[in-house]
């Protein structure tokens, strides 16, 4: 048994169980997975990151569950995030330079946004609300890694796919992969 109060994020996600002071390691793993959207990754202390990694080693990946907008689906109110097999501190600063991410910059200019910097949260919301502007086939690896880090920090992107109606939302995006170009070599005759 472990003390809930020893881990600040665990204590926070256990708010609905006010009398519980100790839980098993397996229950802690289950609570992290089922309430991952409430874990503030940037505020995790090193000892809690190590603790979560030890839970992953013992019980397997954390497969986070996120609530989705009702407009996405009344039949599927939750979506699973990308499996977390190891947790490490985030490396991107809280405030980013828009110019460093070509798709973000192109979309911002298209909508007359003149800000040169954004918070990570603002960038996440921008990608979500303007997903229809994003061209995955021309996205550079750095930007796809950045978007994946945003997804990891804030949850799946519930993309706005219609520029005329922001309430039209596509399926949740849990990962953006860098473009991989491959071909099949055919024998020369």
C-alpha positions in Angstrom: 0.0 0.0 0.0 1.2 3.5 -0.7 0.2 6.9 0.6 -1.8 9.0 -1.8 -0.5 12.2 -0.3 3.1 11.3 -1.3 2.3 12.1 -5.0 0.6 15.4 -5.8 -1.0 14.4 -9.1 -2.3 11.1 -7.6 -3.7 13.1 -4.7 -5.4 15.5 -7.2 -7.0 12.7 -9.3 -8.2 10.9 -6.2 -10.3 14.0 -5.2 -13.6 12.0 -5.5 -12.3 9.5 -2.9 -11.6 11.9 0.0 -11.4 9.2 2.7 -8.9 7.1 0.8 -5.4 7.7 2.3 -3.7 4.6 0.9 -4.1 2.5 -2.2 -2.4 -0.5 -3.9 0.1 0.1 -6.7 -2.3 -1.6 -9.1 -5.1 0.8 -8.1 -2.8 3.7 -8.6 -2.0 2.5 -12.1 -5.7 2.2 -12.9 -6.4 5.7 -11.5 -3.7 7.3 -13.5 -5.0 5.7 -16.7 -8.7 6.5 -16.1 -8.1 10.1 -15.1 -4.9 10.9 -17.2 -6.6 14.0 -18.6 -6.4 15.6 -15.2 -2.7 14.8 -14.6 -0.7 18.0 -15.2 2.4 16.6 -16.8 4.4 19.8 -16.5 3.9 19.9 -12.7 4.9 16.3 -12.1 7.9 16.1 -9.7 10.8 13.8 -10.4 9.8 11.3 -7.7 6.3 11.0 -9.2 7.6 10.5 -12.7 9.8 7.7 -11.4 6.8 6.2 -9.5 4.6 6.3 -12.6 7.4 4.6 -14.6 7.7 1.9 -12.0 3.9 1.3 -12.3 4.3 1.0 -16.1 7.1 -1.5 -15.6 5.0 -3.6 -13.2 1.5 -3.4 -14.8 2.1 -2.4 -18.4 1.5 0.8 -20.4 -0.9 3.4 -19.2 -3.6 3.8 -21.8 -5.2 7.1 -21.0 -8.9 7.7 -21.4 -10.1 11.2 -22.5 -13.6 12.6 -22.6 -14.6 13.8 -26.1 -17.0 16.6 -27.1 -20.6 15.5 -27.3 -20.7 16.7 -30.9 -18.1 14.0 -31.7 -20.2 11.1 -30.5 -22.9 10.5 -27.9 -22.2 6.8 -28.4 -18.5 7.1 -27.6 -18.0 9.7 -24.9 -14.4 8.6 -24.3 -11.5 8.0 -26.5 -8.2 6.2 -25.7 -5.0 8.0 -26.0 -1.6 6.7 -27.2 -0.1 4.1 -24.9 2.3 5.6 -22.4 5.3 3.2 -22.0 7.6 5.6 -20.4 7.2 9.1 -18.9 9.8 11.8 -19.0 9.7 15.5 -18.4 8.5 17.7 -21.2 11.3 19.5 -23.1 9.5 22.2 -25.1 9.2 25.6 -23.3 5.8 26.9 -22.1 6.0 29.7 -24.7 6.9 28.8 -28.2 7.8 30.9 -31.3 5.2 30.5 -34.0 7.8 30.8 -36.8 9.5 27.6 -35.6 6.5 25.5 -36.7 5.7 26.1 -40.4 2.2 24.7 -40.4 1.3 26.7 -37.4 2.8 29.8 -38.9 1.0 29.3 -42.3 -2.3 28.9 -40.6 -1.8 31.8 -38.2 -0.9 34.1 -41.2 -3.9 32.8 -43.1 -6.1 34.0 -40.3 -4.3 37.3 -39.8 -2.8 36.3 -36.4 0.2 38.5 -35.9 1.5 37.1 -32.6 5.0 35.8 -32.8 4.7 33.7 -29.7 2.1 31.4 -28.2 1.7 29.4 -25.1 1.7 25.6 -25.6 -2.0 25.6 -24.6 -2.8 28.3 -27.2 -0.9 26.3 -29.9 -2.8 23.2 -28.9 -6.1 25.1 -29.2 -5.0 26.6 -32.5 -4.2 23.3 -34.1 -7.5 21.9 -32.8 -9.6 24.8 -34.1 -7.7 25.1 -37.5 -6.9 21.5 -38.2 -8.4 22.0 -41.7 -5.4 24.2 -42.5 -2.8 21.6 -41.6 -1.1 19.7 -44.4 0.4 16.6 -42.9 2.2 15.6 -46.1 4.4 18.7 -45.9 4.8 18.8 -42.1 8.4 18.8 -40.9 9.5 16.2 -38.2 10.1 18.9 -35.6 6.5 20.1 -35.9 5.0 16.6 -35.8 7.1 15.8 -32.6 5.8 19.1 -31.1 2.2 18.2 -31.9 2.7 14.7 -30.4 4.0 16.4 -27.3 1.0 18.7 -27.1 -1.3 15.6 -27.5 0.6 13.9 -24.7 0.3 17.0 -22.5 -3.3 18.0 -23.2 -5.0 15.0 -24.7 -6.2 14.1 -28.2 -6.8 16.8 -30.8 -10.5 16.9 -31.5 -10.0 18.5 -34.9 -12.3 21.2 -36.4 -12.6 20.0 -40.0 -15.0 22.5 -41.5 -13.8 26.2 -41.8 -17.4 27.3 -42.0 -18.6 25.5 -38.8 -16.2 24.9 -35.9 -18.7 22.5 -34.3 -18.0 19.9 -37.0 -15.4 17.8 -35.3 -13.4 14.9 -36.8 -12.3 11.8 -35.1 -9.8 12.3 -32.2 -6.1 12.5 -33.2 -3.9 10.7 -30.8 -0.7 10.8 -32.8 0.9 12.6 -35.8 3.5 10.6 -37.5 6.4 12.1 -39.5 5.9 11.5 -43.2 7.7 8.3 -44.3 8.4 8.0 -48.0 8.9 4.5 -49.1 8.8 2.7 -52.4 9.0 -0.9 -53.6 11.8 -1.7 -55.9 10.6 -3.5 -58.9 12.9 -5.9 -60.8 14.1 -4.4 -64.1 13.1 -6.6 -67.1 
